[in-house]
Structures are given as C-alpha cells and as structure tokens.
Amino acid sequence: MEDLLRTFTNVLKGFELTKSEIKIYSLLLNEQLTARQIAKKLGLSERIVREKLRHLLELGLVERKLVNRGWIGYIYRAKAPREALEVLLSKMEEIIRSIEKEANKIL
C-alpha cells in the first residue's frame, strides 16, 4: 500500500506548475510566440523556457506548430482555459483509473 501511495503522490507532483510555467501559459493566452520570444519577454533563459514548455506540452496546456520562415522552429500557443482544464481532468481521470486497478490488485 505504501508503494501505491508513493506512486499517487509522485503522479500528483507531475501536475504542479511552477511560477514560470504559469507566467508562460498566461503570456501564451494572448499571443503565439517562439521560445526565444517568451524568454525575452519574461526575462528567463531560453533553456529554462524550453524546459517549462516541455512540461506544459506534456500536460496538454500548450500546443506548438512547426514553422518555416527562413528558419525552422516552433511557435507556441496556450489552449483556452476551459480546454486546458478538460485536458487536465481527463489525464487525472486516467491516472485515477490506473491507480484503482493497482489498488484492487493489492486489496
């Protein structure tokens, strides 16, 4: 049972957003930007922005589009708040079902 609770706790930590991630998501609600543009607007390093964007992509809060404008790269945009919330709730429901299956095996 301890292992199950540890797993559950670790999964929940994956949904936590840092202050930087919240700022990036909020910025992308208003405009589509590259990682470099985000870094410049928020005063963060591009490496940190890319790391935060990766987490936001994994959670389904932002999307990216490949562009070719003399350079090849990605432009990011935030999903609308309602859509983002639906994605998060759906992911949480999947995880809960998975944990319930494991719990049933143990109990």
DOPA-253990 format. One record per residue: x, y, z of N, C-alpha, C in turn. Coordinates in pm, whole numbers, plus 50000, padded with zeros to 5 digits. Layout:
# residues N
XYZXYZXYZ;...
END
This chain:
# residues 107
500824988050000500005000050000500865012750000;502015011850069502905023550071503375027149931;503705016849852504155019349716503065026249634;501855021949653500725027949581500565042649619;500675045749745500555059549791501715068049741;502915062449737504065069649683503845072849535;503375062849462503095064749320502085075849299;501005075449376499955085549366500515099449394;501325100649497501925113549533502835118649422;503635109849367504535113849258503775118149134;502685111249106501865114948990501285128949010;500795131749129500225144949157501275155949142;502505153049181503575162949168503795166649022;503535157248931503695159948788502725170248735;501645172748810500655182548769500945196548826;501915197448915502255210348975502875219548870;502505232048874503075242048784503925251748865;505085254948808505945264948871505435278848837;505965288948906505595302848875505925306148730;507075301248683507495303848545506525297648446;506075285448475505135278748385503805286148379;503375291248493502125298948497502285311848416;503435318448429503685330748352503725327848203;504365316848165504455313148023503065310147968;502285302248042500925298947996500115311747980;500175320648078499415333248073499825341747954;501125342547929501615350147815501105344347684;501115331047675500705324447550499195324747529;498445328547629496995330347609496715342247518;497635351947519497425364347445498095364647308;499145356647292499855356847164500645343947144;500925341047017501735329446982503185333946971;504075326647038505475330847044506425319047032;507655321946995508715311946997509285311347139;510055301147166510705300047297511615312147322;512315316547220513205328047234512425340747269;511285342747202510465354447231509915354047374;509505342247416508995340547553510105344047652;511295338547629512425341047718512715356047729;512695362747617512985377047616511915384947691;510655381647668509555389047732509515386747883;509885374847927509785371648069511115372948144;512185375648070513485377148133514025363948187;513735353048116514215339748154515205334748051;515995324848087516895318947988516065310447892;516545309547770515835301647669515805286847710;516855282147775516895268247820515785265447920;515615274448015514555272948116513185273248048;513005282347956511725283447886511425270447811;512415264947742512195252347670511825240947766;512475240547881512175230347982510725231948032;510325244248058508975246848108507935243947999;508265247347876507355244447765507155229447747;508215221747768508115207147756507095201847858;507165206847980506215202548083504785206948049;504625219148001503305224047963502735216047845;503605211947754503165203447642502715189747692;503495183947784503155170847840501795171147910;501515182147978500245183548047499095186847952;499435191047832498405194347734497875208547747;498645217247812498195231047831498585240247716;499635236547644500055244447528500215235147408;500205241547291500425234347165501555241447091;502175234247000503215240546920502955237246774;503435246346689503265244746545504625246946481;505005237646395506275238646323506125249446215;507085258546211507055269346112508375269846037;508285274645915509475276345832509425290545776;510135299345840510165313545800511615317845776;512295310345693513715312845674514495305645784;513805300845880514325292645988513235282746024;513625271446075512635261446115512585261146267;511405262346319511255262246464509795260746501;509515262746628508155261146678507615274346729;506335275946708505585286946768504605280546864;504535285846985503705280147090502485288847115;501395282147153500185289247194499535281447306;498865288547394498175282147505496805277447459;496375266147512494995261947489494105270947574;492885272847528491935280947604491765274747743;491555282947844491455277647981490475266047998;489305266847938488325255947951488865243047889;489455244347771490035232647703491195226847784;492035235547838493175231147918492695223648042;491655228848106491115222448225490545208648191;489865207648078489315194748035490425184548011;491515189047950492655180047925493235175248058;493435184448151493995180648282493075170948356;491785173648355490835164848424490805151048360;490885150648229490915137848159492145129748197;493305136448201494545129648240494455124548384;493875132648472493725128548611492795116448624;491725116448547490795105048550491495092248504;492315093248400493075081648353493975076248464;494645085248530495565081348637494805075048753;493675080748787492865075248897492415061048862;491965058948739491555045348697492725035648708;493895040048666495085031648673495435028248817;495375038048905495685035749046494635026649109;493375028449070492305019749123492565005149085;493015002948962493324989248919494424983249006;495474991149030496574986449114496104984149258;495274992949306494764991649442493934978749456;493144975849355492324963649357493174951049360;494324951549298495244940049300495784937949441;496074949049510496664948349643495644944849749;494474950749735493454949049842492674936849824;
END
